[in-house]
Amino acid sequence: MAKKALVAGGAGFMGSHLCELLLEKSYTVHAIDNLVTGSRQNIQPLVEKGLNWLDVDITSDFYLNESYDEIYNLASPASPIDFEKMPIFILETAARGHKNLLKQAREMNARILYASTSEVYGDPLEHPQKEEYRGNVSTTGPRSCYDEGKRYGEALTMAFRREYAVDTRIVRIFNTYGPRMRPEDGRVIPNFFVQALKGKPLTLYGDGKQTRSFCYIRDEVEGIFALMQSKEFMPVNIGNPTEFSMIQIAEKINQLTGNRAGMIFKPLPTDDPIKRKPDISRAKEILGWAPKYDLQKGLELTHDYFKSIV
Ligand SMILES: NC(=O)c1ccc[n+]([C@@H]2O[C@H](COP(=O)([O-])OP(=O)(O)OC[C@H]3O[C@@H](n4cnc5c(N)ncnc54)[C@H](O)[C@@H]3O)[C@@H](O)[C@H]2O)c1
């Protein structure tokens, strides 16, 4: 019989790609989402392929009418512009929202995966970041609602595992990009594409030499799926370890789009990490997973998407 999955946050960038992957694998897929940062456009084509979507805020007193084999909790605003606009809602989503899902996973005996983040490492003092690294996080800074919310979400997941033997998984997602990101999302790759496609100079912060490693969305959701199928219940990093400086990324995007307006430099925002790179040895060893898309290929596919909407 086909497996049944619930994706919380299924109308978001990553959630919609995960729903798509699960449908390809012949799952029966239901998504819940309150569209706070997601969109109907992301899921409309999937609804036509059989996705069932319900408008639910996971922080509310909701009750799932059906049972699932697998619950993926990807519901959370995730972009720096959201941290400014709705910090309390972000904390509530990680705390009350995730608890609601854990409780229902326990009742229906479902396996549940929590989408955590590389932000639990904060501005890391170890490079690259292994899962054992405990992080360097500000509890009071502008990103703390997200970083500390996700740390609490991980702790809550482990508490449900220890106290109630709920079958849990935790993925630490590193920077991911691709089609269906919001153009006004505030994250670097959508920012660069929108500026480049409008013929404007790309905005870099600091000296532009800070690095990030970017994972293409298809690789990321395949890693998340592989983790759900595995027996590993401790956190696993899923990301692409190849590092690029912001300047290198800006150059590639200007080249792809034919933008001749160059770049401008602004001061670095508070608490913005200087380096971020996953150690993915655990994912390779346990899941047999490694990213397949290089930056050039991923940016070409992302360019096609932004060209169609900007
Ligand atoms: N994109 C990345 O690079 C990245 C990196 C690390 C972790 N993550 C995590 O992956 C998940 C998905 O991120 P994304 O980039 O797709 O963001 P996104 O904003 O596109 O998707 C999040 C989705 O969750 C929904 N949502 C938020 N709060 C909700 C609530 N209380 N109830 C119901 N739905 C709610 C939003 O409407 C949206 O559709 C998030 O948990 C995020 O923290 C993403």
Ligand as a Chemical Component Dictionary entry (heavy atoms), coordinates in Angstrom:
data_LIG
# 
_chem_comp.id                   LIG 
_chem_comp.type                 NON-POLYMER 
_chem_comp.pdbx_formal_charge   0 
_chem_comp.three_letter_code    LIG 
# 
loop_
_chem_comp_atom.comp_id 
_chem_comp_atom.atom_id 
_chem_comp_atom.alt_atom_id 
_chem_comp_atom.type_symbol 
_chem_comp_atom.charge 
_chem_comp_atom.model_Cartn_x 
_chem_comp_atom.model_Cartn_y 
_chem_comp_atom.model_Cartn_z 
_chem_comp_atom.pdbx_ordinal 
LIG N1  N1  N 0  15.831 27.547 2.772  1  
LIG C1  C1  C 0  16.886 27.342 3.532  2  
LIG O1  O1  O 0  18.033 27.617 3.096  3  
LIG C2  C2  C 0  16.743 26.737 4.911  4  
LIG C3  C3  C 0  17.904 26.553 5.661  5  
LIG C4  C4  C 0  17.791 25.980 6.921  6  
LIG C5  C5  C 0  16.565 25.553 7.390  7  
LIG N2  N2  N 1  15.448 25.754 6.652  8  
LIG C6  C6  C 0  14.166 25.292 7.211  9  
LIG O2  O2  O 0  13.410 24.610 6.233  10 
LIG C7  C7  C 0  12.029 24.895 6.390  11 
LIG C8  C8  C 0  11.459 25.445 5.098  12 
LIG O3  O3  O 0  12.124 26.658 4.761  13 
LIG P1  P1  P 0  11.838 27.426 3.404  14 
LIG O4  O4  O 0  13.094 28.050 2.967  15 
LIG O5  O5  O -1 11.105 26.551 2.484  16 
LIG O6  O6  O 0  10.900 28.601 3.933  17 
LIG P2  P2  P 0  9.455  29.064 3.408  18 
LIG O7  O7  O 0  9.141  30.299 4.178  19 
LIG O8  O8  O 0  9.423  29.115 1.940  20 
LIG O9  O9  O 0  8.528  27.863 3.879  21 
LIG C9  C9  C 0  8.002  27.719 5.167  22 
LIG C10 C10 C 0  6.520  27.375 5.023  23 
LIG O10 O10 O 0  5.975  27.183 6.329  24 
LIG C11 C11 C 0  4.735  27.868 6.406  25 
LIG N3  N3  N 0  4.516  28.183 7.818  26 
LIG C12 C12 C 0  5.277  28.974 8.614  27 
LIG N4  N4  N 0  4.783  29.007 9.853  28 
LIG C13 C13 C 0  3.679  28.223 9.862  29 
LIG C14 C14 C 0  2.743  27.867 10.841 30 
LIG N5  N5  N 0  2.807  28.315 12.094 31 
LIG N6  N6  N 0  1.724  27.036 10.486 32 
LIG C15 C15 C 0  1.622  26.561 9.233  33 
LIG N7  N7  N 0  2.500  26.871 8.241  34 
LIG C16 C16 C 0  3.513  27.705 8.563  35 
LIG C17 C17 C 0  4.900  29.072 5.505  36 
LIG O11 O11 O 0  3.682  29.630 5.065  37 
LIG C18 C18 C 0  5.722  28.485 4.361  38 
LIG O12 O12 O 0  4.892  27.954 3.355  39 
LIG C19 C19 C 0  11.906 25.864 7.572  40 
LIG O13 O13 O 0  11.619 25.144 8.730  41 
LIG C20 C20 C 0  13.290 26.449 7.665  42 
LIG O14 O14 O 0  13.588 26.868 8.969  43 
LIG C21 C21 C 0  15.507 26.346 5.423  44 
# 
loop_
_chem_comp_bond.comp_id 
_chem_comp_bond.atom_id_1 
_chem_comp_bond.atom_id_2 
_chem_comp_bond.value_order 
_chem_comp_bond.pdbx_ordinal 
LIG N1  C1  SING 1  
LIG C1  O1  DOUB 2  
LIG C1  C2  SING 3  
LIG C2  C3  SING 4  
LIG C2  C21 DOUB 5  
LIG C3  C4  DOUB 6  
LIG C4  C5  SING 7  
LIG C5  N2  DOUB 8  
LIG N2  C6  SING 9  
LIG N2  C21 SING 10 
LIG C6  O2  SING 11 
LIG C6  C20 SING 12 
LIG O2  C7  SING 13 
LIG C7  C8  SING 14 
LIG C7  C19 SING 15 
LIG C8  O3  SING 16 
LIG O3  P1  SING 17 
LIG P1  O4  DOUB 18 
LIG P1  O5  SING 19 
LIG P1  O6  SING 20 
LIG O6  P2  SING 21 
LIG P2  O7  DOUB 22 
LIG P2  O8  SING 23 
LIG P2  O9  SING 24 
LIG O9  C9  SING 25 
LIG C9  C10 SING 26 
LIG C10 O10 SING 27 
LIG C10 C18 SING 28 
LIG O10 C11 SING 29 
LIG C11 N3  SING 30 
LIG C11 C17 SING 31 
LIG N3  C12 SING 32 
LIG N3  C16 SING 33 
LIG C12 N4  DOUB 34 
LIG N4  C13 SING 35 
LIG C13 C14 SING 36 
LIG C13 C16 DOUB 37 
LIG C14 N5  SING 38 
LIG C14 N6  DOUB 39 
LIG N6  C15 SING 40 
LIG C15 N7  DOUB 41 
LIG N7  C16 SING 42 
LIG C17 O11 SING 43 
LIG C17 C18 SING 44 
LIG C18 O12 SING 45 
LIG C19 O13 SING 46 
LIG C19 C20 SING 47 
LIG C20 O14 SING 48 
# 
